Amino acid sequence: WKKGIEQPLVVVMENAFHGRTLGTMAASDGPSVRLGFQRLPGDFIKVGFGDMAALEALTAQFGTRIAAVLLEPIQGESGVLVAPSGYL
């Protein structure tokens, strides 16, 4: 938020687990993980894991409002899902 973006956006992946800190739990997709935690300031947008077209569409739509993209190279929370070739 120090970058001066008025309404920063954070892109997160569907079915993702980002860790056990306050911030990462608020950004995780699982309702049981988020239980008791408020979302962080700013907006979170979920996209399908490995969906490059969705990421490109978000970039075209929101541009410099996107402050961060949180993702795992291999999603473990929803099985062992490996990012498609060229995704990272």
Phi and psi in degrees as GROMACS dihedral restraints (atoms count N, CA, C in turn):
[ dihedral_restraints ]
;  ai    aj    ak    al  type     phi  dphi    fc
    3     4     5     6     1   -72.8    20    10
    4     5     6     7     1   -12.3    20    10
    6     7     8     9     1   -76.8    20    10
    7     8     9    10     1    -5.2    20    10
    9    10    11    12     1    80.6    20    10
   10    11    12    13     1    17.8    20    10
   12    13    14    15     1   -77.7    20    10
   13    14    15    16     1   121.5    20    10
   15    16    17    18     1   -61.8    20    10
   16    17    18    19     1   -46.2    20    10
   18    19    20    21     1  -129.9    20    10
   19    20    21    22     1    80.5    20    10
   21    22    23    24     1   -68.1    20    10
   22    23    24    25     1   147.5    20    10
   24    25    26    27     1  -116.6    20    10
   25    26    27    28     1   143.9    20    10
   27    28    29    30     1  -121.8    20    10
   28    29    30    31     1   125.1    20    10
   30    31    32    33     1   -91.6    20    10
   31    32    33    34     1   127.6    20    10
   33    34    35    36     1  -125.7    20    10
   34    35    36    37     1   159.6    20    10
   36    37    38    39     1   -94.7    20    10
   37    38    39    40     1   145.2    20    10
   39    40    41    42     1   -61.7    20    10
   40    41    42    43     1   145.0    20    10
   42    43    44    45     1    62.2    20    10
   43    44    45    46     1    23.3    20    10
   45    46    47    48     1   -93.5    20    10
   46    47    48    49     1   153.9    20    10
   48    49    50    51     1  -127.5    20    10
   49    50    51    52     1   122.6    20    10
   51    52    53    54     1  -107.9    20    10
   52    53    54    55     1     2.1    20    10
   54    55    56    57     1   131.4    20    10
   55    56    57    58     1  -173.4    20    10
   57    58    59    60     1  -115.5    20    10
   58    59    60    61     1    19.5    20    10
   60    61    62    63     1   -90.0    20    10
   61    62    63    64     1   164.3    20    10
   63    64    65    66     1   -55.2    20    10
   64    65    66    67     1   -47.8    20    10
   66    67    68    69     1   -66.2    20    10
   67    68    69    70     1   -43.5    20    10
   69    70    71    72     1   -73.1    20    10
   70    71    72    73     1   -31.2    20    10
   72    73    74    75     1   -67.9    20    10
   73    74    75    76     1   -37.5    20    10
   75    76    77    78     1   -65.5    20    10
   76    77    78    79     1   -26.9    20    10
   78    79    80    81     1   -90.9    20    10
   79    80    81    82     1   -11.7    20    10
   81    82    83    84     1   -71.3    20    10
   82    83    84    85     1   156.6    20    10
   84    85    86    87     1   -84.3    20    10
   85    86    87    88     1   -29.6    20    10
   87    88    89    90     1   -70.3    20    10
   88    89    90    91     1   124.3    20    10
   90    91    92    93     1   -58.8    20    10
   91    92    93    94     1   -35.4    20    10
   93    94    95    96     1   -68.2    20    10
   94    95    96    97     1   -30.8    20    10
   96    97    98    99     1   -71.7    20    10
   97    98    99   100     1   -40.2    20    10
   99   100   101   102     1   -79.7    20    10
  100   101   102   103     1   -12.6    20    10
  102   103   104   105     1   -52.2    20    10
  103   104   105   106     1   123.1    20    10
  105   106   107   108     1    89.4    20    10
  106   107   108   109     1    -1.8    20    10
  108   109   110   111     1  -117.4    20    10
  109   110   111   112     1   132.8    20    10
  111   112   113   114     1   -79.2    20    10
  112   113   114   115     1   154.6    20    10
  114   115   116   117     1   -64.7    20    10
  115   116   117   118     1   152.3    20    10
  117   118   119   120     1   -73.7    20    10
  118   119   120   121     1   165.2    20    10
  120   121   122   123     1   -57.1    20    10
  121   122   123   124     1   147.3    20    10
  123   124   125   126     1    92.4    20    10
  124   125   126   127     1   176.6    20    10
  126   127   128   129     1  -107.7    20    10
  127   128   129   130     1   147.5    20    10
  129   130   131   132     1  -111.0    20    10
  130   131   132   133     1   136.3    20    10
  132   133   134   135     1  -121.0    20    10
  133   134   135   136     1   127.7    20    10
  135   136   137   138     1   -95.5    20    10
  136   137   138   139     1   138.2    20    10
  138   139   140   141     1  -131.6    20    10
  139   140   141   142     1   160.1    20    10
  141   142   143   144     1   -66.8    20    10
  142   143   144   145     1   138.8    20    10
  144   145   146   147     1   -63.2    20    10
  145   146   147   148     1   126.3    20    10
  147   148   149   150     1    86.2    20    10
  148   149   150   151     1     2.6    20    10
  150   151   152   153     1   -90.7    20    10
  151   152   153   154     1    84.8    20    10
  153   154   155   156     1   -63.4    20    10
  154   155   156   157     1   -35.8    20    10
  156   157   158   159     1   -61.7    20    10
  157   158   159   160     1   -38.9    20    10
  159   160   161   162     1   -66.0    20    10
  160   161   162   163     1   -41.1    20    10
  162   163   164   165     1   -64.0    20    10
  163   164   165   166     1   -41.7    20    10
  165   166   167   168     1   -64.7    20    10
  166   167   168   169     1   -39.1    20    10
  168   169   170   171     1   -65.0    20    10
  169   170   171   172     1   -40.9    20    10
  171   172   173   174     1   -63.3    20    10
  172   173   174   175     1   -41.5    20    10
  174   175   176   177     1   -62.3    20    10
  175   176   177   178     1   -42.3    20    10
  177   178   179   180     1   -65.9    20    10
  178   179   180   181     1   -38.1    20    10
  180   181   182   183     1   -76.5    20    10
  181   182   183   184     1   -42.8    20    10
  183   184   185   186     1  -110.0    20    10
  184   185   186   187     1   -16.2    20    10
  186   187   188   189     1    47.8    20    10
  187   188   189   190     1  -120.8    20    10
  189   190   191   192     1   -73.9    20    10
  190   191   192   193     1    -3.9    20    10
  192   193   194   195     1   -72.3    20    10
  193   194   195   196     1   -19.8    20    10
  195   196   197   198     1   -75.7    20    10
  196   197   198   199     1   112.8    20    10
  198   199   200   201     1   -92.7    20    10
  199   200   201   202     1   -26.2    20    10
  201   202   203   204     1  -161.7    20    10
  202   203   204   205     1   156.2    20    10
  204   205   206   207     1  -127.9    20    10
  205   206   207   208     1   119.9    20    10
  207   208   209   210     1  -102.8    20    10
  208   209   210   211     1   125.8    20    10
  210   211   212   213     1  -155.2    20    10
  211   212   213   214     1   160.5    20    10
  213   214   215   216     1  -109.4    20    10
  214   215   216   217     1   136.6    20    10
  216   217   218   219     1   -61.9    20    10
  217   218   219   220     1   -33.3    20    10
  219   220   221   222     1  -131.2    20    10
  220   221   222   223     1   118.6    20    10
  222   223   224   225     1   -80.2    20    10
  223   224   225   226     1   122.5    20    10
  225   226   227   228     1  -102.3    20    10
  226   227   228   229     1   -23.9    20    10
  228   229   230   231     1   -67.7    20    10
  229   230   231   232     1   -31.1    20    10
  231   232   233   234     1  -110.9    20    10
  232   233   234   235     1    29.7    20    10
  234   235   236   237     1   110.7    20    10
  235   236   237   238     1  -163.1    20    10
  237   238   239   240     1  -109.3    20    10
  238   239   240   241     1    87.9    20    10
  240   241   242   243     1  -103.8    20    10
  241   242   243   244     1   118.9    20    10
  243   244   245   246     1   -95.1    20    10
  244   245   246   247     1   136.6    20    10
  246   247   248   249     1   -60.2    20    10
  247   248   249   250     1   140.5    20    10
  249   250   251   252     1   -61.3    20    10
  250   251   252   253     1   154.1    20    10
  252   253   254   255     1   -55.9    20    10
  253   254   255   256     1   132.5    20    10
  255   256   257   258     1    85.9    20    10
  256   257   258   259     1    -6.2    20    10
  258   259   260   261     1   -70.8    20    10
  259   260   261   262     1   -40.7    20    10
